[in-house]
Amino acid sequence: MAFYESPRFPDRIAYGALGGAEFMTTVVASGSGREARNAAWAYPKHRWDVSQGINGQADFETLRAFFMTMRGRFHAWRFKDWSDFTATHATGVVTEITSTTFQMVKRYTSGAQTLDRIITKPVTGTLEIKVSGVVTAHTVNTVTGVVTIASAPAAATVTWSGEFDTPMRFDTDRLQGRIESRNAQSGLLHMWDSIPIVEVRV
């Protein structure tokens, strides 16, 4: 198996995807109705169904070619989640790896509660890195989301803004559908019950 940085899953089809973040929580209820809950994952995984994004023959041909070259569930790739693909300097933070290298993170905040999501697939050409509010010289590994800053700033002073992708794979080895009708403008209309995709840890 491999992770392909290019091509990214077709953006136009991704725009119609249905899904979002998913946690794994074990819930055990006692006889009194009280619950014990255990979080199996520190970070969520994302799942979508991309069948809703196919609107005609051209979309079908594009998705089929992508599915075939990714060999179903075997290879992974970049996916643009149109509902959550950017960070600002308010939400784009880092965690320290060494004194000069930092992992990109997006921070979600609700009241006093926060969750930091590790960003491993930033998008080339969209990123800005600041130290204490000042744009600074840096390099970014867009395969891992690791930022290198030679001046060795404190992690708490480093912020970033820009776009990122989510690493995904198909969650099926079967591309199954039916021809519903023929349209004079867009050709054959294909209908799909489900084309699931799921986030992978990289």
C-alpha positions as CSV (number, residue, x, y, z in Angstrom):
1,M,0.0,0.0,0.0
2,A,1.1,3.6,-0.5
3,F,0.0,7.1,0.3
4,Y,-0.4,9.3,-2.9
5,E,0.1,13.0,-2.4
6,S,-1.2,13.5,-6.0
7,P,-3.8,13.3,-7.4
8,R,-6.1,14.6,-4.7
9,F,-9.6,13.1,-4.6
10,P,-11.7,15.1,-7.2
11,D,-12.7,18.4,-5.5
12,R,-16.0,18.7,-7.3
13,I,-17.2,15.3,-6.1
14,A,-15.8,15.9,-2.6
15,Y,-18.0,19.1,-2.5
16,G,-21.1,16.9,-2.3
17,A,-19.8,14.4,0.3
18,L,-21.9,13.6,3.4
19,G,-20.1,13.0,6.6
20,G,-17.8,14.4,9.2
21,A,-15.9,13.6,12.5
22,E,-16.3,10.3,14.3
23,F,-15.2,9.3,17.8
24,M,-15.2,5.8,19.3
25,T,-16.7,5.7,22.8
26,T,-17.6,2.6,24.8
27,V,-20.7,3.1,27.0
28,V,-21.6,0.7,29.7
29,A,-24.9,1.3,31.5
30,S,-25.5,0.0,35.1
31,G,-28.8,-1.3,36.4
32,S,-29.5,2.1,38.0
33,G,-29.1,3.8,34.6
34,R,-25.8,5.4,35.4
35,E,-23.1,5.2,32.7
36,A,-19.4,4.5,32.5
37,R,-17.9,5.9,29.3
38,N,-14.4,5.3,27.8
39,A,-12.9,7.2,24.9
40,A,-10.9,4.7,22.8
41,W,-9.5,7.4,20.5
42,A,-7.8,10.6,21.6
43,Y,-8.5,12.2,18.2
44,P,-11.5,11.7,15.9
45,K,-11.4,10.0,12.5
46,H,-13.5,11.4,9.6
47,R,-15.9,9.4,7.4
48,W,-17.8,10.5,4.4
49,D,-20.0,9.0,1.7
50,V,-19.1,10.5,-1.7
51,S,-21.9,9.0,-3.7
52,Q,-23.9,12.2,-3.4
53,G,-21.2,14.1,-5.3
54,I,-21.8,12.3,-8.6
55,N,-24.1,14.3,-10.8
56,G,-23.5,12.8,-14.3
57,Q,-21.5,10.7,-16.6
58,A,-18.3,12.9,-16.4
59,D,-18.3,12.6,-12.6
60,F,-18.8,8.9,-12.8
61,E,-15.9,8.4,-15.2
62,T,-13.7,10.6,-13.0
63,L,-14.5,8.7,-9.8
64,R,-14.2,5.3,-11.5
65,A,-10.7,6.1,-12.8
66,F,-9.7,7.3,-9.3
67,F,-11.2,4.2,-7.6
68,M,-9.4,1.9,-10.1
69,T,-6.0,3.6,-9.7
70,M,-6.3,3.6,-5.9
71,R,-7.2,-0.1,-6.1
72,G,-10.2,0.2,-3.8
73,R,-9.2,0.2,-0.1
74,F,-5.5,-0.4,-0.8
75,H,-4.0,3.1,-1.3
76,A,-4.6,6.3,0.5
77,W,-4.8,9.9,-0.7
78,R,-5.6,13.5,0.0
79,F,-9.2,14.7,0.4
80,K,-10.6,18.2,0.7
81,D,-13.2,18.4,3.4
82,W,-15.1,21.5,2.2
83,S,-16.7,21.9,5.6
84,D,-13.3,22.1,7.4
85,F,-10.1,22.7,5.3
86,T,-8.7,26.0,6.7
87,A,-7.1,27.3,9.8
88,T,-6.5,30.9,10.9
89,H,-3.8,32.2,13.2
90,A,-6.3,31.9,16.0
91,T,-6.9,28.2,15.4
92,G,-3.6,27.2,13.7
93,V,-1.1,26.3,16.5
94,V,1.8,23.9,16.9
95,T,3.3,21.3,19.3
96,E,7.0,21.1,19.8
97,I,9.0,18.1,18.4
98,T,12.5,19.6,18.9
99,S,13.6,23.1,19.6
100,T,13.4,23.9,15.8
101,T,10.7,21.6,14.5
102,F,7.0,21.7,15.3
103,Q,3.9,19.7,14.4
104,M,1.0,21.7,12.8
105,V,-2.2,21.4,14.8
106,K,-5.7,22.9,14.5
107,R,-7.3,23.8,17.8
108,Y,-11.1,23.6,18.3
109,T,-12.4,25.5,21.3
110,S,-15.8,25.6,23.0
111,G,-15.9,27.5,26.3
112,A,-13.0,26.2,28.4
113,Q,-12.7,23.0,26.5
114,T,-10.2,22.4,23.6
115,L,-9.3,19.6,21.2
116,D,-6.1,19.7,19.1
117,R,-6.2,18.0,15.7
118,I,-2.9,17.0,14.2
119,I,-2.6,18.3,10.7
120,T,-0.3,16.2,8.5
121,K,-1.3,17.3,5.0
122,P,-1.1,21.1,4.6
123,V,-1.6,22.5,1.1
124,T,1.4,23.9,-0.6
125,G,1.2,27.6,-1.4
126,T,-1.5,28.5,1.1
127,L,0.5,28.7,4.4
128,E,1.7,31.5,6.5
129,I,3.8,31.0,9.7
130,K,4.1,33.6,12.4
131,V,6.2,33.9,15.5
132,S,4.7,36.2,18.1
133,G,2.5,37.7,15.4
134,V,5.3,38.4,12.9
135,V,5.7,36.4,9.7
136,T,8.9,34.4,9.9
137,A,11.3,32.4,7.7
138,H,10.4,28.7,7.8
139,T,10.1,25.5,5.9
140,V,7.1,23.2,5.9
141,N,7.0,19.5,5.1
142,T,3.7,19.2,3.3
143,V,3.8,15.4,3.6
144,T,4.0,15.4,7.4
145,G,2.9,18.9,8.5
146,V,6.2,19.5,10.3
147,V,7.4,23.1,10.4
148,T,11.1,24.0,10.8
149,I,12.1,27.4,12.2
150,A,15.8,27.9,12.6
151,S,15.5,30.5,15.3
152,A,14.1,28.0,17.8
153,P,11.1,29.9,19.1
154,A,8.9,28.7,21.9
155,A,6.0,26.6,20.6
156,A,3.4,28.8,22.3
157,T,4.5,31.8,20.1
158,V,4.2,30.0,16.8
159,T,0.9,30.1,14.8
160,W,0.0,29.3,11.2
161,S,-2.8,29.9,8.7
162,G,-3.7,28.2,5.5
163,E,-5.4,25.1,4.0
164,F,-5.1,21.4,4.7
165,D,-6.3,18.1,3.4
166,T,-7.4,15.0,5.2
167,P,-5.7,11.7,4.5
168,M,-8.3,9.2,3.3
169,R,-8.9,5.8,1.6
170,F,-12.0,4.1,0.2
171,D,-13.7,1.9,2.7
172,T,-15.0,-0.5,0.1
173,D,-13.4,-2.7,-2.6
174,R,-16.5,-2.6,-4.7
175,L,-17.8,0.2,-6.9
176,Q,-21.4,-0.7,-7.3
177,G,-24.2,1.2,-8.9
178,R,-26.9,1.2,-11.6
179,I,-27.8,3.3,-14.6
180,E,-30.9,5.3,-13.6
181,S,-31.6,7.3,-16.8
182,R,-30.0,9.0,-19.8
183,N,-29.7,12.8,-19.9
184,A,-29.2,14.6,-23.1
185,Q,-26.8,17.2,-21.5
186,S,-24.8,15.0,-19.0
187,G,-25.2,11.5,-20.5
188,L,-25.9,8.5,-18.4
189,L,-27.1,9.1,-14.8
190,H,-25.6,6.6,-12.3
191,M,-27.1,6.0,-8.9
192,W,-25.1,4.6,-6.0
193,D,-26.3,3.3,-2.7
194,S,-23.0,4.2,-0.9
195,I,-19.3,5.0,-1.7
196,P,-17.8,5.2,1.8
197,I,-14.4,6.7,2.5
198,V,-12.5,6.9,5.9
199,E,-9.6,8.8,7.3
200,V,-6.3,7.0,7.8
201,R,-3.6,7.8,10.4
202,V,-0.4,8.8,8.8
